[in-house]
């Protein structure tokens, strides 16, 4: 069983870029005993928000065991041209698949940002990519994880 590196993923771009990433870059996890039964995400949209529901969460396209455990709510009722979608429940086996995140950022022309916690191996990962260009990619190690980490109870 893996240790889980968990955090919150932020997606930034125009409304259409973020929507396209959410609808095409994340795949609903299958049902059945082995997760091999295909499922469709439940999608609801109005003029203020997009809600995407999947009973078992979502797989991050092209990644090795990186997932979103929660349903996704994208609110875009602001006047700004650039929108941010904050997605909690990012969960990666052993660590973030930053290569897949760079590929997705390039493909969908969005910025992706995540700060993740890995309690078992006692490190944090601070990662940001803007339209395919890595801006930040730091694995943060600690001398005393319990004391120095901002929240040592997350991940594991």
C-alpha positions as CSV (number, residue, x, y, z in Angstrom):
1,X,0.0,0.0,0.0
2,X,1.4,3.4,-1.0
3,X,2.0,6.4,1.1
4,X,-0.3,9.2,-0.1
5,X,0.9,12.7,-1.0
6,X,-2.2,14.9,-0.6
7,X,-3.1,18.5,-1.2
8,X,-5.2,21.1,-3.0
9,X,-4.9,21.6,-6.7
10,X,-5.5,25.1,-8.2
11,X,-6.3,25.5,-11.9
12,X,-6.1,29.0,-13.4
13,X,-7.1,30.2,-16.9
14,X,-10.0,31.6,-18.8
15,X,-13.4,30.1,-18.0
16,X,-13.3,28.0,-21.2
17,X,-9.7,26.8,-20.6
18,X,-10.5,25.7,-17.1
19,X,-13.8,24.0,-18.1
20,X,-12.0,22.1,-20.9
21,X,-9.3,20.9,-18.4
22,X,-11.9,19.8,-15.9
23,X,-14.1,17.9,-18.5
24,X,-11.3,16.3,-20.5
25,X,-8.2,16.2,-18.3
26,X,-9.9,14.3,-15.4
27,X,-11.5,10.9,-16.0
28,X,-14.2,9.5,-13.6
29,X,-13.0,6.4,-11.9
30,X,-14.9,3.2,-12.8
31,X,-17.3,1.2,-10.7
32,X,-17.4,-2.5,-10.0
33,X,-15.2,-4.7,-7.7
34,X,-12.0,-3.8,-9.6
35,X,-13.0,-0.4,-10.9
36,X,-13.2,-1.7,-14.4
37,X,-16.8,-0.8,-15.1
38,X,-16.9,2.5,-17.1
39,X,-18.9,5.3,-15.6
40,X,-19.9,8.8,-16.8
41,X,-19.5,11.9,-14.6
42,X,-22.6,13.8,-13.7
43,X,-22.2,17.3,-15.0
44,X,-24.4,20.3,-14.1
45,X,-23.8,23.8,-15.3
46,X,-25.5,27.1,-15.2
47,X,-24.4,30.7,-15.7
48,X,-22.5,30.8,-12.4
49,X,-20.9,27.4,-11.9
50,X,-20.0,24.0,-13.2
51,X,-20.4,20.9,-10.9
52,X,-18.8,17.6,-11.8
53,X,-19.7,14.5,-9.8
54,X,-18.3,11.0,-9.9
55,X,-19.0,8.4,-7.2
56,X,-15.4,7.2,-7.0
57,X,-13.5,10.4,-7.9
58,X,-11.3,11.2,-10.8
59,X,-8.0,10.1,-12.3
60,X,-5.6,12.8,-13.5
61,X,-5.1,12.2,-17.3
62,X,-1.7,10.7,-18.1
63,X,-0.6,10.4,-14.5
64,X,0.6,7.4,-12.6
65,X,-1.8,7.0,-9.7
66,X,-2.7,10.6,-9.1
67,X,-6.4,11.2,-8.3
68,X,-9.1,13.7,-7.2
69,X,-11.2,12.1,-4.4
70,X,-13.8,14.8,-4.2
71,X,-16.5,16.2,-6.5
72,X,-15.6,19.4,-8.3
73,X,-17.3,22.7,-8.0
74,X,-16.0,25.5,-10.3
75,X,-17.5,28.9,-9.6
76,X,-17.1,31.5,-12.4
77,X,-19.6,34.3,-11.5
78,X,-16.8,37.0,-11.2
79,X,-16.2,39.7,-13.8
80,X,-12.5,38.8,-14.1
81,X,-11.4,37.1,-17.4
82,X,-9.1,34.8,-15.5
83,X,-10.7,32.2,-13.3
84,X,-9.4,30.0,-10.5
85,X,-10.8,26.6,-9.6
86,X,-9.7,25.2,-6.3
87,X,-10.0,21.4,-6.0
88,X,-9.5,19.7,-2.7
89,X,-8.9,16.0,-2.4
90,X,-5.8,15.6,-4.6
91,X,-4.2,12.3,-3.8
92,X,-1.0,10.9,-5.3
93,X,0.5,7.5,-4.6
94,X,4.1,8.1,-3.3
95,X,4.3,11.5,-4.9
96,X,3.1,14.1,-7.4
97,X,3.4,13.1,-11.1
98,X,4.8,16.5,-12.1
99,X,5.4,15.3,-15.7
100,X,1.7,14.6,-16.2
101,X,0.9,18.0,-14.7
102,X,3.3,19.8,-17.1
103,X,1.7,17.9,-20.0
104,X,-1.8,18.8,-18.9
105,X,-0.9,22.5,-18.4
106,X,0.6,22.6,-21.9
107,X,-2.3,20.7,-23.5
108,X,-5.1,22.8,-21.9
109,X,-3.1,26.1,-21.6
110,X,-3.9,26.4,-17.9
111,X,-1.8,27.1,-14.9
112,X,-1.6,24.4,-12.2
113,X,-0.5,24.8,-8.6
114,X,-0.4,22.4,-5.7
115,X,1.1,22.2,-2.3
116,X,1.1,18.6,-1.1
117,X,1.9,16.8,2.2
118,X,3.5,13.4,2.5
119,X,3.5,12.5,6.2
120,X,4.9,8.9,5.8
121,X,8.0,10.0,4.0
122,X,8.0,13.4,5.8
123,X,8.2,15.9,3.0
124,X,6.1,18.5,1.3
125,X,6.0,19.3,-2.4
126,X,5.4,22.8,-3.7
127,X,4.7,22.8,-7.4
128,X,3.5,25.3,-10.0
129,X,3.4,25.2,-13.8
130,X,2.2,28.0,-16.0
131,X,1.1,27.0,-19.5
132,X,3.6,24.2,-19.6
133,X,6.5,26.1,-18.0
134,X,7.6,25.0,-14.5
135,X,7.7,28.0,-12.2
136,X,8.3,26.1,-8.9
137,X,9.1,22.5,-8.1
138,X,10.4,22.0,-4.6
139,X,10.5,19.0,-2.4
140,X,10.7,20.3,1.2
141,X,12.5,18.2,3.7
142,X,12.4,18.7,7.4
143,X,14.7,18.0,10.4
144,X,11.7,17.5,12.6
145,X,8.5,16.9,10.5
146,X,6.1,17.0,13.4
147,X,7.3,20.4,14.6
148,X,8.4,22.2,11.4
149,X,5.6,21.1,8.9
150,X,2.7,23.5,8.8
151,X,0.3,20.5,9.2
152,X,2.0,17.2,9.8
153,X,-1.3,15.3,10.1
154,X,-2.0,15.5,6.3
155,X,-1.0,12.7,4.0
156,X,0.7,9.5,4.9
